[in-house]
Amino acid sequence: MSERFPRIPPEAMSDKQREVAAEIAAGPRGEVKGPFIALLHNPELAGCLQKVGEHLRFGTGLPAEVVELGILITARAWDCQYEWMAHRRIAAGTTTLSAEIMDAVARNERPAPMPEELRDVYEFCTETQRLGAPGREAYGRVEARYGKRGVLDLLAICGYYTLLAMVLNTAEPPLPDGMAPPLKPMRGAG
């Protein structure tokens, strides 16, 4: 449990916190976990963000492996151990995203070989994380494949999960079962 943003017991929650916690638990997440433990300390923000996240994880129409690759690239860019661990598990269990691709991303290396669709997403998301925007070629391939809506959803995945990485990195939640951090840090110590 994070000392900075501890889990709020139900009896200590404000009415708004209870409302948002119930909304999160009733949705596809099924419970208040991960970054939402910290975010519930600001229930108005948590309520808005959980709706955005629900759309990005479950409502874009993008293939699950595309969404998860974007999330993993973002977790890697921000050295977010918790986000990486949680989404690697999701990616491994529900998508065709191979362990080899995820391992390369974890090492901050370009995966090879990679299906064309995932290559396009990899280039788009890594350029977005490193440069603040995808280059012309990466943008063009993603727009051709998913349209402007897909471009915006991928940009939002990069931005939303950057925010969650910052929340998680600040909250410092423990990894499950005393796991060692799965990512070798790339960024300087805070």
C-alpha positions as CSV (number, residue, x, y, z in Angstrom):
1,M,0.0,0.0,0.0
2,S,1.3,3.4,-0.9
3,E,2.1,5.6,2.1
4,R,1.6,8.7,-0.1
5,F,-1.9,7.7,-1.2
6,P,-3.2,4.9,1.0
7,R,-6.4,3.1,0.2
8,I,-9.3,4.9,1.7
9,P,-11.5,2.6,3.8
10,P,-15.2,2.8,2.7
11,E,-16.3,4.2,6.1
12,A,-13.8,7.1,5.7
13,M,-14.9,8.0,2.2
14,S,-16.8,11.2,1.3
15,D,-20.1,10.8,-0.6
16,K,-18.3,11.7,-3.8
17,Q,-15.5,9.1,-3.2
18,R,-18.1,6.4,-2.5
19,E,-20.0,7.4,-5.7
20,V,-16.8,7.2,-7.9
21,A,-15.6,4.0,-6.2
22,A,-19.0,2.4,-6.9
23,E,-18.9,3.6,-10.5
24,I,-15.4,2.2,-11.0
25,A,-16.3,-1.1,-9.4
26,A,-19.5,-1.4,-11.5
27,G,-17.5,-1.0,-14.7
28,P,-15.2,-3.3,-16.6
29,R,-12.4,-2.9,-14.0
30,G,-14.6,-4.6,-11.4
31,E,-12.8,-2.9,-8.4
32,V,-10.8,0.2,-7.4
33,K,-7.2,-0.8,-8.0
34,G,-3.9,0.4,-9.5
35,P,-3.8,4.2,-10.0
36,F,-7.4,4.6,-8.9
37,I,-6.5,3.9,-5.3
38,A,-4.4,7.2,-5.4
39,L,-6.8,9.0,-7.7
40,L,-9.7,8.4,-5.3
41,H,-8.1,11.1,-3.1
42,N,-9.4,13.5,-5.8
43,P,-12.8,11.9,-6.6
44,E,-13.8,14.5,-9.3
45,L,-10.5,13.8,-11.2
46,A,-10.8,10.1,-10.6
47,G,-14.4,10.1,-12.0
48,C,-13.3,11.9,-15.2
49,L,-10.2,9.8,-15.7
50,Q,-11.9,6.5,-15.2
51,K,-14.4,7.3,-18.0
52,V,-11.5,8.2,-20.4
53,G,-9.6,5.1,-19.4
54,E,-12.7,2.9,-19.9
55,H,-13.0,4.3,-23.4
56,L,-9.3,3.8,-24.2
57,R,-9.2,0.2,-22.8
58,F,-12.5,-1.1,-23.9
59,G,-14.2,1.3,-26.3
60,T,-11.9,2.4,-29.1
61,G,-12.5,-0.5,-31.5
62,L,-8.8,-0.9,-31.9
63,P,-7.5,-4.5,-31.5
64,A,-6.6,-5.4,-28.0
65,E,-2.9,-6.0,-28.9
66,V,-2.7,-2.5,-30.4
67,V,-4.1,-0.9,-27.2
68,E,-1.8,-3.0,-24.9
69,L,1.3,-2.4,-27.0
70,G,0.6,1.4,-26.8
71,I,0.2,1.1,-23.0
72,L,3.4,-1.0,-22.6
73,I,5.4,1.4,-24.7
74,T,4.2,4.2,-22.4
75,A,4.9,2.3,-19.3
76,R,8.4,1.6,-20.6
77,A,8.9,5.3,-21.5
78,W,8.1,6.3,-17.9
79,D,9.8,3.4,-16.1
80,C,6.4,2.6,-14.6
81,Q,6.9,-0.8,-13.0
82,Y,3.3,-1.2,-11.8
83,E,1.7,-0.2,-15.1
84,W,4.1,-2.5,-17.0
85,M,3.5,-5.5,-14.8
86,A,-0.3,-5.1,-14.9
87,H,-0.5,-4.6,-18.6
88,R,2.0,-7.2,-19.6
89,R,-0.2,-9.7,-17.7
90,I,-3.2,-8.4,-19.6
91,A,-1.4,-8.4,-23.0
92,A,-0.1,-12.0,-22.4
93,G,-3.5,-13.3,-21.4
94,T,-5.9,-11.7,-23.9
95,T,-4.0,-10.7,-27.0
96,T,-1.6,-12.1,-29.7
97,L,1.2,-9.7,-28.6
98,S,4.2,-12.1,-28.3
99,A,6.5,-12.4,-25.3
100,E,9.4,-11.6,-27.6
101,I,7.8,-8.3,-28.6
102,M,7.1,-7.4,-25.0
103,D,10.6,-8.4,-23.9
104,A,12.2,-6.2,-26.6
105,V,10.0,-3.2,-25.5
106,A,11.1,-3.9,-21.9
107,R,14.7,-3.7,-23.0
108,N,13.9,-0.5,-24.9
109,E,14.8,-2.2,-28.1
110,R,12.8,-2.3,-31.4
111,P,11.2,-5.7,-31.6
112,A,11.9,-7.8,-34.7
113,P,10.3,-9.4,-36.4
114,M,6.9,-7.9,-35.8
115,P,3.6,-8.0,-37.6
116,E,3.1,-4.9,-39.8
117,E,0.1,-3.7,-37.8
118,L,2.2,-3.8,-34.5
119,R,5.2,-2.3,-36.2
120,D,3.1,0.7,-37.2
121,V,1.8,1.1,-33.7
122,Y,5.2,0.6,-32.2
123,E,6.7,3.4,-34.4
124,F,3.8,5.7,-33.8
125,C,3.8,5.3,-30.0
126,T,7.6,5.4,-29.5
127,E,7.9,8.5,-31.7
128,T,5.0,10.1,-29.8
129,Q,6.7,9.3,-26.4
130,R,10.2,10.3,-27.5
131,L,9.4,13.3,-29.7
132,G,6.0,14.6,-28.5
133,A,4.3,13.6,-31.8
134,P,4.6,10.8,-34.4
135,G,6.6,11.5,-37.5
136,R,4.9,11.8,-40.9
137,E,5.5,8.2,-42.0
138,A,4.3,6.7,-38.7
139,Y,1.3,9.0,-38.6
140,G,0.4,8.2,-42.2
141,R,0.5,4.4,-41.7
142,V,-1.7,4.6,-38.6
143,E,-4.2,7.0,-40.2
144,A,-4.4,4.7,-43.3
145,R,-5.1,1.7,-41.1
146,Y,-7.4,3.2,-38.4
147,G,-8.4,6.6,-39.7
148,K,-8.3,9.9,-37.8
149,R,-10.3,8.4,-34.9
150,G,-7.7,5.7,-34.4
151,V,-4.9,8.3,-34.6
152,L,-6.6,10.2,-31.8
153,D,-7.3,7.1,-29.7
154,L,-3.6,6.1,-29.9
155,L,-2.5,9.6,-29.0
156,A,-4.9,9.5,-26.1
157,I,-3.5,6.1,-25.0
158,C,0.0,7.6,-24.9
159,G,-1.2,10.7,-23.0
160,Y,-3.6,9.0,-20.6
161,Y,-1.2,6.2,-19.7
162,T,1.6,8.8,-19.3
163,L,-0.6,10.5,-16.7
164,L,-1.3,7.2,-15.0
165,A,2.4,6.3,-15.0
166,M,3.1,9.6,-13.3
167,V,0.4,8.9,-10.7
168,L,1.7,5.4,-10.1
169,N,5.4,6.5,-10.0
170,T,4.4,9.1,-7.4
171,A,2.2,6.9,-5.4
172,E,4.8,4.1,-5.3
173,P,2.4,1.2,-4.9
174,P,4.1,-2.1,-4.0
175,L,4.2,-4.7,-6.7
176,P,2.2,-7.9,-6.0
177,D,3.7,-10.7,-4.0
178,G,6.9,-8.7,-3.4
179,M,7.9,-9.0,-7.1
180,A,11.1,-7.3,-8.2
181,P,10.7,-4.4,-10.5
182,P,10.4,-5.9,-14.0
183,L,11.9,-2.9,-15.9
184,K,15.5,-1.6,-15.7
185,P,15.2,2.1,-15.0
186,M,16.0,4.4,-18.0
187,R,15.2,7.7,-16.3
188,G,17.2,9.5,-13.6
189,A,16.2,9.0,-10.0
190,G,13.7,11.5,-8.7
